[in-house]
Amino acid sequence: MTRFRVAVHIVPRRGLLDPQGKAVADALRSLGFDGVDDVHVGRHIVAEVRAADAKAAEAQVRAMCAKLLANPVTEDFEIAGVNAA
């Protein structure tokens, strides 16, 4: 078994209220960043897992997201990277 570091981005689903993202977007606009249309504030999680290969490590972390790390009703997630640790 090899150790892998798997990075995951979890963000609120589009169309759902994201008060923290709205506050950040408004603050950026007030600082002169007029090109900001929208901001979504989420979480970045890095998990170190043991697996036979990168594909198995990714599948394992996807299952973790589906069962615990991300709320399937209000959040979306994407695997940002799988690297040997």
N, CA, C and O atoms as a MOPAC input file, in Angstrom:
PM7 MOZYME 1SCF
protein

 N      0.83700 1    -1.18100 1     0.00000 1
 C      0.00000 1     0.00000 1     0.00000 1
 C      0.88300 1     1.24500 1     0.00000 1
 O      1.91300 1     1.29500 1     0.67100 1
 N      0.46700 1     2.22200 1    -0.74700 1
 C      1.17200 1     3.49100 1    -0.84900 1
 C      0.35700 1     4.56700 1    -0.15000 1
 O     -0.87200 1     4.51200 1    -0.12500 1
 N      1.05600 1     5.55300 1     0.41900 1
 C      0.36200 1     6.69100 1     1.02600 1
 C      0.14800 1     7.76400 1    -0.02400 1
 O      1.04500 1     8.07400 1    -0.80700 1
 N     -1.05800 1     8.33200 1    -0.03200 1
 C     -1.40900 1     9.40100 1    -0.96200 1
 C     -1.96300 1    10.58700 1    -0.18800 1
 O     -2.65500 1    10.42700 1     0.81800 1
 N     -1.64800 1    11.76400 1    -0.67400 1
 C     -2.26600 1    12.99300 1    -0.16200 1
 C     -3.32400 1    13.39400 1    -1.17300 1
 O     -3.03100 1    13.59300 1    -2.35200 1
 N     -4.55500 1    13.51100 1    -0.70000 1
 C     -5.67400 1    13.84400 1    -1.57900 1
 C     -6.26700 1    15.17100 1    -1.11400 1
 O     -6.69100 1    15.29900 1     0.03400 1
 N     -6.29500 1    16.14900 1    -2.00500 1
 C     -6.83500 1    17.47000 1    -1.69800 1
 C     -8.26600 1    17.56900 1    -2.21800 1
 O     -8.56900 1    17.14200 1    -3.33200 1
 N     -9.13600 1    18.13900 1    -1.39100 1
 C    -10.55600 1    18.26900 1    -1.73200 1
 C    -10.99500 1    19.71100 1    -1.49300 1
 O    -10.65900 1    20.30500 1    -0.46900 1
 N    -11.74200 1    20.26800 1    -2.43300 1
 C    -12.37500 1    21.57300 1    -2.25800 1
 C    -13.86700 1    21.33800 1    -2.05900 1
 O    -14.50300 1    20.64200 1    -2.85100 1
 N    -14.41900 1    21.91900 1    -1.00400 1
 C    -15.84400 1    21.81200 1    -0.71500 1
 C    -16.41900 1    23.21900 1    -0.69900 1
 O    -15.94000 1    24.08000 1     0.03900 1
 N    -17.44800 1    23.45700 1    -1.51200 1
 C    -18.06100 1    24.79100 1    -1.59100 1
 C    -19.58200 1    24.66500 1    -1.55000 1
 O    -20.13700 1    23.62000 1    -1.88800 1
 N    -20.24700 1    25.74200 1    -1.13200 1
 C    -21.71500 1    25.72600 1    -1.16400 1
 C    -22.21000 1    25.56000 1    -2.59900 1
 O    -21.58200 1    26.04500 1    -3.54000 1
 N    -23.32300 1    24.88100 1    -2.75700 1
 C    -23.89800 1    24.69600 1    -4.09600 1
 C    -24.31500 1    26.03500 1    -4.68800 1
 O    -24.76900 1    26.93200 1    -3.97800 1
 N    -24.15400 1    26.15100 1    -5.98900 1
 C    -24.59100 1    27.37100 1    -6.68600 1
 C    -26.08900 1    27.54800 1    -6.48900 1
 O    -26.85500 1    26.58400 1    -6.51700 1
 N    -26.48500 1    28.78200 1    -6.29100 1
 C    -27.89800 1    29.07900 1    -6.13000 1
 C    -28.35700 1    29.06000 1    -4.68600 1
 O    -29.44100 1    29.55100 1    -4.37300 1
 N    -27.53400 1    28.49000 1    -3.79200 1
 C    -27.88600 1    28.48400 1    -2.37600 1
 C    -27.28400 1    29.71300 1    -1.70900 1
 O    -26.24100 1    30.21300 1    -2.13000 1
 N    -27.93600 1    30.18400 1    -0.68900 1
 C    -27.46000 1    31.34100 1     0.05300 1
 C    -26.10100 1    31.03800 1     0.67700 1
 O    -25.92800 1    30.02400 1     1.35300 1
 N    -25.14200 1    31.93000 1     0.44100 1
 C    -23.80400 1    31.81200 1     1.01600 1
 C    -23.47400 1    33.15600 1     1.66600 1
 O    -22.78400 1    33.97700 1     1.06100 1
 N    -23.96100 1    33.39300 1     2.89800 1
 C    -23.77200 1    34.69000 1     3.53600 1
 C    -22.30700 1    35.08900 1     3.68500 1
 O    -21.96500 1    36.26000 1     3.52200 1
 N    -21.44400 1    34.12900 1     3.99300 1
 C    -20.03300 1    34.44400 1     4.14300 1
 C    -19.42500 1    34.85200 1     2.79900 1
 O    -18.64000 1    35.79800 1     2.73300 1
 N    -19.78200 1    34.14500 1     1.74200 1
 C    -19.30400 1    34.50400 1     0.40600 1
 C    -19.78500 1    35.87300 1    -0.02000 1
 O    -19.03100 1    36.64100 1    -0.61700 1
 N    -21.05700 1    36.19200 1     0.28500 1
 C    -21.60100 1    37.50700 1    -0.05500 1
 C    -20.86900 1    38.60600 1     0.69500 1
 O    -20.56700 1    39.65100 1     0.11800 1
 N    -20.57900 1    38.38700 1     1.97200 1
 C    -19.86000 1    39.38700 1     2.76600 1
 C    -18.45600 1    39.62400 1     2.20500 1
 O    -17.99500 1    40.76300 1     2.14100 1
 N    -17.78400 1    38.55400 1     1.80400 1
 C    -16.44800 1    38.69500 1     1.22700 1
 C    -16.51500 1    39.43500 1    -0.11100 1
 O    -15.69600 1    40.31500 1    -0.37400 1
 N    -17.48800 1    39.08100 1    -0.95300 1
 C    -17.64000 1    39.75200 1    -2.24700 1
 C    -17.90600 1    41.24100 1    -2.04900 1
 O    -17.31100 1    42.07400 1    -2.73300 1
 N    -18.79900 1    41.58100 1    -1.11600 1
 C    -19.10100 1    42.99600 1    -0.84700 1
 C    -17.86000 1    43.72900 1    -0.34100 1
 O    -17.60000 1    44.85900 1    -0.75600 1
 N    -17.09600 1    43.10200 1     0.54600 1
 C    -15.87800 1    43.72200 1     1.07100 1
 C    -14.85000 1    43.94000 1    -0.03700 1
 O    -14.19900 1    44.98400 1    -0.08100 1
 N    -14.70400 1    42.97000 1    -0.92400 1
 C    -13.75700 1    43.12800 1    -2.03000 1
 C    -14.16600 1    44.28300 1    -2.93900 1
 O    -13.32200 1    45.06800 1    -3.37000 1
 N    -15.45700 1    44.38400 1    -3.22700 1
 C    -15.93600 1    45.50100 1    -4.06100 1
 C    -15.66900 1    46.83500 1    -3.36900 1
 O    -15.27000 1    47.80500 1    -4.01300 1
 N    -15.89000 1    46.87900 1    -2.05300 1
 C    -15.66300 1    48.14200 1    -1.32600 1
 C    -14.18300 1    48.51400 1    -1.29800 1
 O    -13.84100 1    49.68100 1    -1.10200 1
 N    -13.30800 1    47.53700 1    -1.49100 1
 C    -11.87200 1    47.79800 1    -1.56000 1
 C    -11.40600 1    48.13800 1    -2.97300 1
 O    -10.21200 1    48.31500 1    -3.21100 1
 N    -12.34100 1    48.22800 1    -3.90300 1
 C    -12.00700 1    48.63500 1    -5.25700 1
 C    -11.86500 1    47.51400 1    -6.26400 1
 O    -11.47800 1    47.76500 1    -7.40600 1
 N    -12.16300 1    46.29100 1    -5.88000 1
 C    -12.09600 1    45.16400 1    -6.80500 1
 C    -13.45200 1    45.02400 1    -7.50400 1
 O    -14.24400 1    44.13600 1    -7.18700 1
 N    -13.69700 1    45.92700 1    -8.46500 1
 C    -15.01000 1    46.01400 1    -9.10500 1
 C    -15.35000 1    44.82400 1    -9.99100 1
 O    -16.52000 1    44.61500 1   -10.31400 1
 N    -14.36900 1    44.05400 1   -10.38500 1
 C    -14.61900 1    42.92400 1   -11.26800 1
 C    -15.13200 1    41.68300 1   -10.55400 1
 O    -15.38000 1    40.66600 1   -11.20200 1
 N    -15.29600 1    41.74000 1    -9.24100 1
 C    -15.76200 1    40.57600 1    -8.49600 1
 C    -17.26800 1    40.43200 1    -8.66200 1
 O    -18.02800 1    41.29900 1    -8.23200 1
 N    -17.69600 1    39.35400 1    -9.27800 1
 C    -19.12500 1    39.10000 1    -9.45500 1
 C    -19.69100 1    38.28400 1    -8.30600 1
 O    -20.79600 1    38.55700 1    -7.83700 1
 N    -18.95200 1    37.29500 1    -7.85200 1
 C    -19.46600 1    36.39400 1    -6.83200 1
 C    -18.29800 1    35.71900 1    -6.13000 1
 O    -17.23800 1    35.52000 1    -6.72400 1
 N    -18.49600 1    35.36900 1    -4.86700 1
 C    -17.48600 1    34.65100 1    -4.09400 1
 C    -18.18100 1    33.51500 1    -3.36700 1
 O    -19.27500 1    33.69000 1    -2.83000 1
 N    -17.55000 1    32.36000 1    -3.35000 1
 C    -18.05900 1    31.22300 1    -2.58500 1
 C    -16.97900 1    30.83500 1    -1.57700 1
 O    -15.83700 1    30.57400 1    -1.95600 1
 N    -17.33500 1    30.79900 1    -0.31400 1
 C    -16.39100 1    30.43500 1     0.73100 1
 C    -16.66400 1    28.99300 1     1.12600 1
 O    -17.79500 1    28.63200 1     1.45300 1
 N    -15.64300 1    28.18700 1     1.09400 1
 C    -15.80200 1    26.77400 1     1.42100 1
 C    -14.66100 1    26.29100 1     2.28400 1
 O    -14.09700 1    27.04300 1     3.08000 1
 N    -14.32900 1    25.02800 1     2.11600 1
 C    -13.27200 1    24.40500 1     2.89600 1
 C    -12.29800 1    23.68800 1     1.96200 1
 O    -12.67000 1    23.22100 1     0.88500 1
 N    -11.07100 1    23.61600 1     2.39500 1
 C    -10.03500 1    22.86800 1     1.68200 1
 C     -9.54000 1    21.80600 1     2.65600 1
 O     -9.04600 1    22.13200 1     3.73500 1
 N     -9.66900 1    20.55800 1     2.28500 1
 C     -9.27700 1    19.44500 1     3.14800 1
 C     -8.20900 1    18.62500 1     2.43900 1
 O     -8.33100 1    18.33100 1     1.25000 1
 N     -7.17400 1    18.26300 1     3.16500 1
 C     -6.13900 1    17.37800 1     2.63800 1
 C     -6.13500 1    16.12900 1     3.51700 1
 O     -5.90900 1    16.21100 1     4.72500 1
 N     -6.38500 1    14.98000 1     2.90600 1
 C     -6.40000 1    13.70900 1     3.62500 1
 C     -5.23000 1    12.85700 1     3.15600 1
 O     -4.96400 1    12.75800 1     1.95800 1
 N     -4.54200 1    12.25400 1     4.09300 1
 C     -3.49100 1    11.29600 1     3.75500 1
 C     -4.06700 1     9.90400 1     3.97500 1
 O     -4.47200 1     9.55400 1     5.08300 1
 N     -4.09700 1     9.12300 1     2.91100 1
 C     -4.70500 1     7.79100 1     2.96500 1
 C     -3.74700 1     6.76400 1     2.37500 1
 O     -2.86300 1     7.10200 1     1.58700 1
 N     -3.93400 1     5.51400 1     2.76500 1
 C     -3.19000 1     4.39800 1     2.18500 1
 C     -4.09500 1     3.71300 1     1.17200 1
 O     -5.26100 1     3.43500 1     1.45400 1
 N     -3.55400 1     3.44700 1     0.00000 1
 C     -4.33600 1     2.78800 1    -1.05000 1
 C     -3.38100 1     2.09500 1    -2.01500 1
 O     -2.18000 1     2.36600 1    -2.03700 1
 N     -3.94800 1     1.19700 1    -2.80800 1
 C     -3.14500 1     0.44200 1    -3.78000 1
 C     -2.59000 1     1.34000 1    -4.87800 1
 O     -1.46900 1     1.13900 1    -5.34400 1
 N     -3.38500 1     2.34200 1    -5.29500 1
 C     -2.95800 1     3.25800 1    -6.35200 1
 C     -3.73200 1     4.57300 1    -6.22100 1
 O     -4.60900 1     4.70500 1    -5.36800 1
 N     -3.39900 1     5.53500 1    -7.07200 1
 C     -4.02500 1     6.86100 1    -6.99600 1
 C     -5.53100 1     6.79400 1    -7.23300 1
 O     -6.29300 1     7.51600 1    -6.58900 1
 N     -5.96100 1     5.93700 1    -8.14600 1
 C     -7.38900 1     5.81400 1    -8.44100 1
 C     -8.14700 1     5.31300 1    -7.21000 1
 O     -9.23500 1     5.80600 1    -6.91200 1
 N     -7.59000 1     4.35400 1    -6.50500 1
 C     -8.22400 1     3.82200 1    -5.29800 1
 C     -8.23400 1     4.87100 1    -4.18300 1
 O     -9.19900 1     4.96100 1    -3.42400 1
 N     -7.16900 1     5.65700 1    -4.08400 1
 C     -7.11700 1     6.72500 1    -3.07600 1
 C     -8.19700 1     7.76100 1    -3.34800 1
 O     -8.87800 1     8.21200 1    -2.42800 1
 N     -8.35100 1     8.13800 1    -4.61000 1
 C     -9.39100 1     9.10400 1    -4.97200 1
 C    -10.77900 1     8.54700 1    -4.66300 1
 O    -11.62500 1     9.26200 1    -4.12600 1
 N    -11.01700 1     7.29800 1    -4.99200 1
 C    -12.32100 1     6.68000 1    -4.72500 1
 C    -12.61200 1     6.65100 1    -3.23000 1
 O    -13.74400 1     6.88500 1    -2.80600 1
 N    -11.58900 1     6.36400 1    -2.44000 1
 C    -11.75100 1     6.32200 1    -0.99400 1
 C    -12.14700 1     7.70300 1    -0.45000 1
 O    -13.03900 1     7.80900 1     0.39200 1
 N    -11.48300 1     8.75000 1    -0.93200 1
 C    -11.78900 1    10.09900 1    -0.45000 1
 C    -13.14400 1    10.56600 1    -0.97900 1
 O    -13.85800 1    11.27800 1    -0.27300 1
 N    -13.51500 1    10.19000 1    -2.18900 1
 C    -14.86900 1    10.51400 1    -2.68500 1
 C    -15.93400 1     9.92000 1    -1.76500 1
 O    -16.93700 1    10.56800 1    -1.46600 1
 N    -15.70900 1     8.68500 1    -1.32100 1
 C    -16.65300 1     8.04800 1    -0.40600 1
 C    -16.69500 1     8.79800 1     0.92500 1
 O    -17.76500 1     8.95000 1     1.51300 1
 N    -15.54700 1     9.26400 1     1.40100 1
 C    -15.50500 1    10.04600 1     2.63900 1
 C    -16.31900 1    11.33400 1     2.49600 1
 O    -17.04900 1    11.72800 1     3.40600 1
 N    -16.17800 1    11.97600 1     1.34500 1
 C    -16.93100 1    13.21400 1     1.10500 1
 C    -18.42300 1    12.94400 1     1.06500 1
 O    -19.21000 1    13.69600 1     1.64000 1
 N    -18.80900 1    11.88800 1     0.39800 1
 C    -20.22500 1    11.55700 1     0.26800 1
 C    -20.85300 1    11.19300 1     1.61300 1
 O    -22.03200 1    11.46200 1     1.84500 1
 N    -20.06200 1    10.57900 1     2.49800 1
 C    -20.61400 1    10.11000 1     3.77000 1
 C    -20.45000 1    11.09500 1     4.92100 1
 O    -21.24800 1    11.07400 1     5.85800 1
 N    -19.42300 1    11.96800 1     4.87400 1
 C    -19.15900 1    12.80700 1     6.04200 1
 C    -18.66600 1    14.21200 1     5.72300 1
 O    -19.19500 1    15.18500 1     6.26000 1
 N    -17.67400 1    14.33000 1     4.86800 1
 C    -16.97900 1    15.61000 1     4.71800 1
 C    -17.79600 1    16.70100 1     4.05400 1
 O    -17.62300 1    17.87600 1     4.37800 1
 N    -18.68200 1    16.34800 1     3.13500 1
 C    -19.50900 1    17.33600 1     2.43600 1
 C    -20.97900 1    17.00600 1     2.65900 1
 O    -21.37400 1    15.84100 1     2.66000 1
 N    -21.77100 1    18.03600 1     2.84400 1
 C    -23.21700 1    17.85800 1     2.98100 1
 C    -23.80400 1    17.75100 1     1.57500 1
 O    -23.77300 1    18.73700 1     0.83800 1
 N    -24.33100 1    16.60600 1     1.17500 1
 C    -24.79400 1    16.41700 1    -0.20300 1
 C    -25.98700 1    17.29800 1    -0.57300 1
 O    -26.27800 1    17.47300 1    -1.75600 1
 N    -26.66900 1    17.84500 1     0.40700 1
 C    -27.82200 1    18.70300 1     0.13400 1
 C    -27.39000 1    20.12900 1    -0.18700 1
 O    -27.99600 1    20.78400 1    -1.03500 1
 N    -26.34400 1    20.61700 1     0.48600 1
 C    -25.97900 1    22.03000 1     0.35900 1
 C    -24.59300 1    22.29100 1    -0.21300 1
 O    -24.25100 1    23.44100 1    -0.49100 1
 N    -23.78800 1    21.24900 1    -0.39400 1
 C    -22.40800 1    21.47200 1    -0.82300 1
 C    -22.01900 1    20.57200 1    -1.98900 1
 O    -22.53500 1    19.46700 1    -2.15500 1
 N    -21.09400 1    21.08300 1    -2.78600 1
 C    -20.45900 1    20.31400 1    -3.84900 1
 C    -18.99000 1    20.14700 1    -3.47300 1
 O    -18.43200 1    20.96800 1    -2.74600 1
 N    -18.37100 1    19.08500 1    -3.97000 1
 C    -16.93800 1    18.90300 1    -3.72700 1
 C    -16.25700 1    18.47800 1    -5.00900 1
 O    -16.86600 1    17.91400 1    -5.91900 1
 N    -14.96300 1    18.77200 1    -5.04200 1
 C    -14.15400 1    18.29100 1    -6.16400 1
 C    -12.80000 1    17.87800 1    -5.62900 1
 O    -12.24600 1    18.51700 1    -4.73400 1
 N    -12.28300 1    16.81400 1    -6.18300 1
 C    -10.96000 1    16.33500 1    -5.83000 1
 C     -9.97500 1    17.22000 1    -6.59500 1
 O     -9.98700 1    17.26700 1    -7.82500 1
 N     -9.12200 1    17.91800 1    -5.84300 1
 C     -8.20300 1    18.88300 1    -6.46400 1
 C     -6.87000 1    18.24700 1    -6.83600 1
 O     -6.15500 1    18.77000 1    -7.69100 1
 N     -6.52800 1    17.13000 1    -6.20800 1
 C     -5.26000 1    16.50500 1    -6.53400 1
 C     -5.02100 1    15.25600 1    -5.72800 1
 O     -5.42300 1    15.16300 1    -4.56800 1
 N     -4.35900 1    14.29100 1    -6.34900 1
 C     -3.96700 1    13.05000 1    -5.67100 1
 C     -2.48000 1    12.87300 1    -5.94400 1
 O     -2.05500 1    12.72700 1    -7.09000 1
 N     -1.69600 1    12.88900 1    -4.86500 1
 C     -0.24200 1    12.77400 1    -5.00900 1
 C      0.29600 1    11.76500 1    -4.01900 1
 O     -0.21800 1    11.63100 1    -2.90800 1
 N      1.34200 1    11.04900 1    -4.43000 1
 C      2.00300 1    10.12500 1    -3.50100 1
 C      2.61200 1    10.95000 1    -2.38000 1
 O      3.23600 1    11.98300 1    -2.62600 1
 N      2.42800 1    10.48800 1    -1.14600 1
 C      2.93200 1    11.23600 1     0.01800 1
 C      4.36100 1    10.87300 1     0.32100 1
 O      4.94500 1    11.40400 1     1.26500 1

